[in-house]
Structure formats: structure tokens, C-alpha cells
Amino acid sequence: MEKIEVSIDQDPVDYSILIKNTIYSEMRNIIDSDYSERDVVVITDDNIYELFGDGIEEVFSDYNPFIRAIQPGERSKSRENKAQIEDEMLGKKYGRDTLIIALGGGVVGDLAGFVASTYKRGIPVIQVPTSLLAMVDSSVGGKTAVNTIYGKNLIGSFWQPESVLIGLEFLEKLPQIEFLNGLAEAVKMAIIFDKDLFNFMMDNTQDILDREKEVLNEIVKKCILLKKEVVEKDEKETGFRQVLNFGHTIGHAIESIAGYNEKHGFCVSMGMVAEAQLAAVIGELDWNEADQIIQLLQKLGLPSTINEKYEKGLLYKKMKSDKKAVNQTPMFVTLQGIGKVKRKEKQYSFDYDKSIIEKAISLVK
């Protein structure tokens, strides 16, 4: 078992991240030890409940939980769904002595975390990520949000979990498209922080695709350690945490145009290629390293070109309304090498002329 401690001075908040092959017994032990007097609400999705419903019901059998399964996909991460879940909880007279278990991927984690952050002005949440994307990224750090017609994650809060419980067994039944979806975020962490991790992934692509547990455990552990360092330094994304947005300025624009019908990780993959090209165009990143990024994404079966339907002018328009934009100016994390990003004092995101951005996008069409 791997145990990683997160300590955030700003709040202050401390919590543990556990990585095990199977997490059910640990989930039960934590509830028995720390939350036995609380009502339990489990928020999951239909796919997860179909795959793991028997185990979920067994773990929580003594607590008579309210189990709420949402439809899978980004469209469920909405204000309407949040309000509906809250109304159902209010109708069942759940109070502040309630514990939410977010059992699912990034959509479930974001939505359940947001509900926890506002219900009765805040109740505890335990994140139990079941997708690779949630394990390596979204379950750690306390970001919660819903999407709107104006863009992704524009309404939300920072609400740190009580703990994060990662069971690698969930990855065994994860559909291939969801597994690849999560790999993109793992590649992102390697690109911006850790060239050794990047090389490890390059050297072990087949074992990764075969879901070899020791290799996946190493990737998940390293990504969490990197994310932990970022969150501890900058919980509210006022500076250093901005580096996690690499690939997301263009990636979120693609998602928005696609009506959230494209997988988040696939959009980020396309965004990373374009933003690596941007860094190369302006002379910050060596073209050979930009090519290495493309090679790794291709070896892992992730998209490395942007479909013609995502027209550069429309992409730029969507970027202007992104939550990371400043005065409707898109901001970009800029690579200076694999494992290194540009910084200027406390600034980690930079703006560039529209013509340069569109040229970079054109290079990956």
C-alpha cells in the first residue's frame, strides 16, 4: 500500500491519499473509524454502478446509504444535476452530519465535490476515483465544478476531500477509451514536470497499454506526488498551479465546440500538441522535443492532430471565454523543454498574438 500525505497550510487542511490494489476494505474501515455516526450519500454513475454495484452495496450495507447514479459523461456535470441531487438530499432530510462518497471518474468527482462544498454550507467528501484520469489528476487538489453553455468548469469551488482512496482494481474493467482518456493527463504531468517519467512512459508503452499493475502503480504514484507538490504550494491556482493547465486552453476550446462529446483527455492530447507547437514556433521549445511529445501520444493511441471541423478562428473565440483567460485574452503554459515550463517571477501563463496561436493550431491540422 502506498500512502501519501497532503498538507495545505492556507486552509489549513491535511488528508491522506491511499493507493492499493483493492480499496473496499479500506473504505469500510475509514467510515467505521471516523464517520460511523454520519449519514452516507454515494454519488456515482450508471456505468460504475453496473460494474461495481454489488461491491458498493456490500461496503455500505450497514449505513443504509442514499446511492445516486448519474448518467456518464460531461453533460451530467451541470447546474441542473447539482440542484437535483441537492433537492433529493434535502427531501430526505440529510443534515450537516452527512458524508458524501464520490465514487467514479472526473465528472462524478467534480460534481459530488461541488455538492459537498455547498450543501448546508459544506459537508465532508471522500474521493474514490475509478478512472485513470481521476486517479492521476482530478481527485487530488480540491477543484470542483460544473459546466455551462459558456464553457467548461466555469462555476465551481475549491473543496478539499477528507481523503482519496485509489483502488487499482477499478482499472481492470475500465473501457479502453476511458483508460486512454486518463493517460493523456498522466502524459501531461510528465511533460510539464518530470522528464524521467516521460522517458519511463516512452520505454513502457506496451506495458502501460497492457495495464501492467506495477507500471500503472508507478505512474499513478508519481503523478500524485507531483500534483501534491503543486496543490500544497498553490491551492487556489494563483500562480504555480497554473502549470497544470498545459494543453487545456486549446483542449477546453475543442471540448466546448464538440458539445462535450469528445473525451476530455483526447481534447487535452490535441491541445498539448498544439501548445507544444506554439512553444516551438516562438522559440521556447526545441522542435525535436515537440516531436517526442507527438511520438509518445501516438504510441499510446492518443490523438495528435486537430480535426478540420475545429476551425482555428472558432477555437480562438472559445479560448477568449475560457476561465483562464485574462480580459478575454487566452493564456498559455509554455514549455521550455520536456519537464520544464516557462516562468517569470510568479507568472506561469502567458499571452501570444492571435496569428501565432492560429499558426500553431494549423501545424497540427
Secondary structure, DSSP 8 states (H G I E B T S, - for coil): -EEEEEEETTTTEEEEEEEES--HHHHHHHHHHH-TTSEEEEEEEHHHHHHHHHHHHHHTGGG--EEEEE-SSGGGSBHHHHHHHHHHHHHTT--SSEEEEEEESHHHHHHHHHHHHHGGG---EEEEE-SHHIIIIITSS-EEEEEETTEEEEEEEE---SEEEEEGGGGGG--HHHHHHHHHHHHHHHHHH-HHHHHHHHHTHHHHHTT-HHHHHHHHHHHHHHHHHHHHH-TT-SSGGGGGGTTHHHHHHHHHHTTT-S-HHHHHHHHHHHHHHHHHHTTSS-HHHHHHHHHHHHHTT---S--TTS-HHHHHHHHHTSTT-BTTB--B--EEETTEE--BTTB--B---HHHHHHHHHTT-
